[in-house]
Amino acid sequence: MTTTYPITLDARRRPTLPAELLAESGLDPRDELVAYAEEGRIVLSTRAALVARVQRVFGEASALRGVDGAALLQAQRAEDVAVEEARLAALEERAGQASPGR
């Protein structure tokens, strides 16, 4: 069973995490955390744990669909890069047309 801890926000909306919770989590004092909202809750995670979770979930979904997830991501990223390069080229062209002496 998971132990739960009451947490309240101070006047500046900052939470204070109980020492017992921090000890149970195994976090080090200088660990960088990532926070995100999910299904009506706030989740704190180390960056490494979040990356591992995303990789696991993505891998499971890819396996279920029979899709090469890495190839799919590479194709989507290449498409994003092409769109961004076209957008930047259009901005540069407009800036060149607007500048006197060019």
KETORFI-332012 format. One line per 10 residues: number of its first residue (from 1); for each residue x, z, y of N, C-alpha, C, O, CB. Coordinates in pm, whole numbers, always signed. Glycine has a CB too. Example, Ala and Ser with C-alpha at 12.3 -4.5 7.8 and 13.67 -1.06 7.14 Angstrom:
BEGIN
1) +1319:+780:-569:+1230:+780:-450:+1320:+780:-330:+1424:+846:-332:+1131:+905:-447; +1285:+708:-225:+1367:+714:-106:+1290:+787:+3:+1341:+804:+114:+1408:+572:-60
end
This chain:
BEGIN
1) +84:+0:-119:+0:+0:+0:+88:+0:+125:+190:+70:+131:-95:+122:+0; +48:-77:+221:+123:-86:+346:+87:+30:+438:-30:+63:+456:+95:-220:+417; +189:+92:+495:+165:+199:+591:+133:+137:+726:+198:+42:+768:+288:+293:+601; +32:+190:+794:-3:+141:+927:+33:+247:+1030:+34:+366:+1001:-154:+105:+936; +61:+202:+1150:+103:+290:+1258:+21:+258:+1383:+6:+141:+1419:+255:+277:+1287; -34:+360:+1450:-105:+333:+1575:-4:+302:+1686:+97:+371:+1701:-195:+454:+1615; -32:+199:+1761:+55:+159:+1873:-34:+139:+1994:-136:+72:+1987:+136:+28:+1840; +7:+197:+2105:-68:+178:+2229:+23:+108:+2330:+145:+111:+2319:-119:+313:+2286; -39:+47:+2427:+34:-20:+2534:+44:+74:+2652:-48:+150:+2681:-35:-152:+2575; +158:+68:+2721:+171:+149:+2842:+103:+77:+2959:+40:-27:+2939:+321:+178:+2874
11) +117:+131:+3078:+50:+73:+3195:+95:-69:+3225:+22:-145:+3289:+75:+160:+3316; +215:-106:+3178:+266:-242:+3201:+241:-333:+3080:+298:-442:+3070:+416:-237:+3232; +156:-287:+2989:+116:-363:+2869:+232:-381:+2770:+236:-480:+2697:+61:-499:+2909; +324:-287:+2768:+436:-291:+2675:+406:-197:+2558:+369:-82:+2578:+570:-251:+2745; +423:-247:+2436:+403:-159:+2321:+528:-77:+2292:+640:-122:+2319:+363:-240:+2197; +510:+40:+2237:+622:+120:+2188:+605:+129:+2038:+503:+176:+1988:+626:+262:+2256; +707:+85:+1966:+701:+85:+1821:+754:+218:+1768:+862:+262:+1809:+781:-33:+1763; +681:+282:+1678:+726:+411:+1624:+859:+398:+1548:+885:+297:+1484:+619:+468:+1531; +941:+501:+1557:+1072:+502:+1491:+1058:+481:+1340:+1140:+414:+1278:+1146:+635:+1518; +953:+539:+1280:+932:+524:+1135:+909:+377:+1099:+960:+329:+997:+812:+609:+1089
21) +833:+308:+1181:+806:+166:+1156:+935:+84:+1166:+961:-2:+1083:+700:+113:+1255; +1013:+113:+1268:+1140:+41:+1285:+1235:+69:+1169:+1303:-21:+1121:+1206:+80:+1418; +1240:+193:+1125:+1326:+228:+1011:+1279:+157:+885:+1361:+106:+808:+1327:+382:+989; +1149:+154:+864:+1093:+88:+745:+1118:-63:+747:+1133:-125:+642:+943:+115:+736; +1123:-121:+866:+1140:-266:+879:+1284:-311:+849:+1306:-427:+813:+1101:-310:+1019; +1380:-219:+864:+1519:-256:+841:+1582:-331:+957:+1690:-388:+943:+1530:-339:+718; +1514:-333:+1072:+1568:-403:+1189:+1686:-326:+1247:+1690:-203:+1244:+1459:-422:+1296; +1782:-400:+1299:+1895:-341:+1369:+1862:-337:+1518:+1782:-417:+1565:+2025:-421:+1343; +1923:-244:+1593:+1892:-230:+1735:+1907:-358:+1817:+1836:-375:+1916:+1979:-125:+1793; +1997:-446:+1780:+2019:-567:+1860:+1952:-691:+1802:+1977:-802:+1850:+2167:-591:+1875
31) +1869:-675:+1700:+1802:-790:+1641:+1711:-857:+1744:+1635:-790:+1815:+1721:-748:+1517; +1719:-989:+1752:+1630:-1065:+1839:+1503:-1095:+1761:+1508:-1144:+1649:+1698:-1198:+1890; +1389:-1064:+1821:+1262:-1086:+1755:+1187:-1201:+1821:+1204:-1230:+1939:+1178:-958:+1758; +1104:-1265:+1742:+1014:-1369:+1789:+874:-1312:+1775:+840:-1255:+1671:+1032:-1506:+1709; +791:-1327:+1878:+654:-1279:+1874:+559:-1398:+1883:+583:-1493:+1958:+626:-1177:+1989; +452:-1393:+1805:+350:-1496:+1814:+215:-1435:+1777:+207:-1336:+1705:+384:-1617:+1722; +110:-1498:+1827:-26:-1454:+1796:-78:-1539:+1681:-61:-1661:+1679:-120:-1464:+1920; -142:-1472:+1584:-193:-1543:+1467:-319:-1471:+1419:-315:-1353:+1384:-86:-1549:+1354; -428:-1544:+1418:-554:-1492:+1365:-590:-1356:+1425:-624:-1263:+1351:-547:-1481:+1214; -583:-1344:+1556:-623:-1221:+1624:-526:-1106:+1613:-563:-991:+1636:-752:-1179:+1572
41) -402:-1135:+1577:-303:-1029:+1567:-172:-1077:+1628:-148:-1197:+1643:-282:-987:+1420; -87:-981:+1663:+45:-1011:+1716:+145:-985:+1604:+144:-880:+1542:+78:-925:+1843; +231:-1083:+1580:+330:-1072:+1473:+469:-1072:+1535:+500:-1156:+1619:+314:-1189:+1370; +551:-978:+1493:+692:-974:+1532:+775:-1008:+1410:+748:-958:+1301:+731:-834:+1591; +875:-1092:+1428:+958:-1135:+1317:+1097:-1166:+1369:+1114:-1203:+1485:+897:-1257:+1246; +1196:-1151:+1282:+1328:-1201:+1320:+1323:-1353:+1312:+1241:-1409:+1238:+1442:-1142:+1227; +1408:-1418:+1386:+1412:-1565:+1384:+1441:-1616:+1243:+1380:-1713:+1197:+1518:-1617:+1484; +1535:-1551:+1174:+1571:-1594:+1038:+1452:-1581:+943:+1428:-1671:+862:+1689:-1511:+985; +1377:-1471:+953:+1261:-1452:+865:+1152:-1555:+896:+1085:-1603:+805:+1205:-1310:+880; +1135:-1588:+1024:+1035:-1687:+1061:+1073:-1825:+1010:+988:-1898:+959:+1017:-1690:+1213
51) +1200:-1862:+1024:+1247:-1992:+973:+1227:-1999:+822:+1181:-2101:+770:+1396:-2015:+1009; +1262:-1892:+752:+1246:-1890:+606:+1099:-1903:+568:+1066:-1972:+471:+1304:-1760:+548; +1011:-1839:+642:+867:-1848:+614:+816:-1989:+634:+742:-2042:+551:+788:-1750:+702; +854:-2050:+746:+810:-2188:+774:+861:-2283:+667:+788:-2370:+620:+859:-2233:+914; +987:-2267:+628:+1043:-2353:+523:+969:-2335:+391:+942:-2433:+322:+1192:-2323:+504; +937:-2212:+357:+866:-2185:+233:+727:-2246:+235:+686:-2315:+141:+858:-2035:+207; +652:-2221:+343:+515:-2274:+354:+518:-2426:+357:+437:-2491:+290:+445:-2219:+481; +610:-2484:+433:+618:-2630:+442:+656:-2689:+307:+602:-2792:+266:+719:-2672:+549; +750:-2625:+238:+791:-2672:+107:+678:-2667:+6:+660:-2760:-72:+908:-2590:+56; +600:-2558:+9:+487:-2546:-83:+382:-2653:-54:+329:-2715:-146:+423:-2405:-73
61) +353:-2675:+73:+254:-2776:+111:+302:-2916:+73:+223:-2998:+25:+224:-2770:+263; +429:-2942:+94:+485:-3073:+58:+477:-3096:-92:+443:-3206:-137:+631:-3084:+106; +510:-2993:-169:+507:-3005:-315:+365:-3030:-364:+344:-3111:-455:+564:-2878:-381; +268:-2963:-305:+128:-2981:-345:+79:-3123:-316:+0:-3179:-391:+40:-2880:-274; +127:-3179:-207:+83:-3313:-167:+169:-3423:-228:+134:-3541:-219:+85:-3326:-17; +279:-3386:-291:+369:-3486:-346:+439:-3565:-237:+464:-3685:-253:+294:-3580:-436; +470:-3499:-127:+531:-3564:-11:+672:-3511:+8:+698:-3392:-14:+446:-3541:+118; +763:-3598:+47:+898:-3555:+83:+891:-3502:+226:+893:-3579:+323:+1003:-3673:+70; +884:-3370:+239:+866:-3308:+370:+977:-3339:+468:+951:-3359:+586:+854:-3161:+354; +1101:-3342:+420:+1214:-3369:+509:+1204:-3511:+565:+1227:-3532:+684:+1347:-3350:+434
71) +1171:-3607:+481:+1158:-3746:+527:+1044:-3759:+627:+1055:-3832:+725:+1135:-3841:+408; +935:-3688:+601:+821:-3691:+694:+860:-3635:+830:+827:-3694:+933:+703:-3612:+637; +931:-3522:+831:+975:-3463:+957:+1072:-3555:+1031:+1064:-3569:+1153:+1041:-3327:+932; +1164:-3617:+959:+1259:-3709:+1022:+1187:-3827:+1086:+1221:-3868:+1197:+1362:-3759:+919; +1088:-3881:+1017:+1013:-3994:+1071:+935:-3953:+1196:+931:-4026:+1294:+917:-4051:+965; +874:-3835:+1191:+799:-3787:+1308:+893:-3761:+1425:+860:-3791:+1540:+720:-3660:+1273; +1009:-3704:+1396:+1105:-3676:+1503:+1157:-3806:+1564:+1172:-3814:+1686:+1223:-3593:+1449; +1185:-3907:+1482:+1231:-4036:+1533:+1124:-4098:+1624:+1156:-4157:+1727:+1264:-4133:+1417; +999:-4083:+1585:+889:-4134:+1667:+883:-4059:+1800:+865:-4120:+1905:+754:-4121:+1591; +897:-3926:+1796:+897:-3845:+1918:+1012:-3885:+2011:+994:-3894:+2133:+908:-3696:+1884
81) +1130:-3909:+1954:+1246:-3949:+2033:+1220:-4083:+2101:+1251:-4100:+2219:+1373:-3958:+1944; +1163:-4179:+2029:+1135:-4311:+2086:+1036:-4300:+2202:+1054:-4365:+2305:+1079:-4406:+1978; +934:-4218:+2187:+836:-4198:+2294:+902:-4134:+2415:+878:-4176:+2529:+718:-4111:+2245; +985:-4033:+2392:+1052:-3965:+2503:+1152:-4057:+2573:+1162:-4054:+2696:+1124:-3840:+2453; +1225:-4138:+2499:+1319:-4232:+2560:+1246:-4335:+2644:+1293:-4371:+2752:+1402:-4302:+2452; +1131:-4383:+2598:+1052:-4479:+2675:+1000:-4414:+2803:+999:-4477:+2909:+934:-4532:+2590; +958:-4288:+2794:+909:-4217:+2912:+1020:-4199:+3015:+999:-4219:+3134:+851:-4080:+2872; +1139:-4161:+2968:+1252:-4142:+3060:+1295:-4274:+3123:+1329:-4278:+3242:+1369:-4078:+2986; +1295:-4381:+3046:+1332:-4512:+3099:+1234:-4554:+3209:+1276:-4608:+3311:+1335:-4618:+2987; +1106:-4529:+3188:+1006:-4564:+3289:+1026:-4481:+3415:+1012:-4532:+3526:+863:-4543:+3233
91) +1058:-4353:+3400:+1084:-4268:+3517:+1206:-4315:+3594:+1204:-4319:+3717:+1103:-4122:+3474; +1312:-4351:+3521:+1434:-4400:+3586:+1408:-4530:+3659:+1460:-4552:+3769:+1546:-4419:+3483; +1328:-4617:+3599:+1296:-4744:+3662:+1217:-4722:+3791:+1245:-4785:+3893:+1216:-4834:+3566; +1120:-4632:+3787:+1041:-4602:+3907:+1129:-4539:+4016:+1114:-4569:+4134:+924:-4507:+3872; +1221:-4451:+3974:+1310:-4386:+4072:+1400:-4489:+4136:+1429:-4480:+4255:+1394:-4275:+4005; +1447:-4588:+4058:+1533:-4694:+4111:+1458:-4784:+4207:+1516:-4829:+4305:+1591:-4777:+3998; +1332:-4811:+4182:+1252:-4895:+4270:+1217:-4822:+4399:+1201:-4885:+4503:+1124:-4939:+4199; +1206:-4689:+4393:+1170:-4612:+4510:+1287:-4583:+4601:+1267:-4549:+4718:+1106:-4484:+4469; +1409:-4595:+4550:+1528:-4564:+4629:+1567:-4684:+4715:+1587:-4793:+4662:+1645:-4522:+4538; +1579:-4664:+4849:+1626:-4774:+4933:+1774:-4800:+4907:+1849:-4708:+4876:+1602:-4742:+5082
101) +1813:-4923:+4919:+1952:-4959:+4901:+1987:-4990:+4757:+2105:-5005:+4725:+2039:-4851:+4952; +1890:-4999:+4671:+1915:-5036:+4530:+1862:-5171:+4504:+1874:-5221:+4392:+1853:-4937:+4433
end
